[in-house]
Amino acid sequence: LESISQELDIPESKRIEAEKRYKSVGLWLNREGSLIKAYNPYIYPQGSFNLGTMIKPITDVDEYDIDLVCELQQTKRNITQKELKEIVGSEIINYATANNMNKQPEDNRRCWTLDYANEFHMDILPAIPDSLSFQQLLERNGFDSDYSEDAIAITDKKHIYYQLISENWLGSNPKGYLKWFKYRMQIAYSLRKTRLAKALNEDIDDIPEYKIKTPLQRTIQLLKRHRDLFFAESDFKPISIIITTLSANYYNNEATIYESMKNILNKVQNIESYKIDGKYRILNPVNPFENFADKWNEKSELPEAFQEWITAVRND
């Protein structure tokens, strides 16, 4: 299992190239003459690239998807979602033009997509800080606010207040989720980092974070690849965030991938346990108002497909 999961890793050259690409965009957004330089734009990765659970595509024809956040120092009182989306987009379009990119950036529902032909798709999500209002929202509803300091508000073209000044935006918290994810595997991470430093005869502080892969991260990589193959011709593929969240919730710092996989699959096998008042609920651990399984309540085929897949994984 360890050997197989290592084969799924994004090649080192691709990881370096991805970092180079998004840092290049960050430099462009902060250059003299940038329309958004005054708002101190900050680009950072989110999702599997950041969590260490990214897997390379099944075939060489497929491209890597890198999810990024572009956070501007602005407030909901001074800018609409539409204005934020458009000023970030204008600079991304300028970047593509200045770098002679073959395809123009795509203006999608929430993000802008930069297409590096035969390399990457980079989805850039415009956002602004939202820690204070999110913390107040949590407290009003009786939730703790351990990770609220990293909350952000994001753009969504289908949002009812997209074109209006409003306190009502969609929220997200990729930095908070990363902190939670690291907390769930901190013991296994420390052990593996110590072991690797000893094997390489290096100082433990000199070991890059991306070189450490815990059994939790490896388990998620394997589950995602199994899912991709199992649902190769289906429209009901479980989304990665559900796999990642359930796995991290159930992980108990097991020392091997097999023990981790066995424990997680034994606990996740009955999807009916995720029903509350007749509705499926798999909540974001850093945002109790976000239900990752919301679409399960709209399409019965999705939870049924998830149950079928979990049974297949356990059998395999």
Secondary structure, DSSP 8 states (H G I E B T S, - for coil): -HHHHHHHS--HHHHHHHHHHHHHHHHHHTSTT-TTGGG--EEEEETHHHHT-----SSTTS-EEEEEEEE-S--TTT--HHHHHHHHHHHHHHHHHHTT-SS--EE-SS-EEEEETTTEEEEEEEEEE-HHHHHHHHHHTT---TTGGG-EEE--TTSTTTTS--S--EEE-HHHHHHHHHHHTHHHHHHHHHHHHHHHT--GGGS-GGG---HHHHHHHHHHHHHHHHTTT-S----HHHHHHHHHHH----SSHHHHHHHHHHHHS-GGGGEETTEE--EETTEEEEETTGGGGT-THHHHHHHHHHHHHHH-
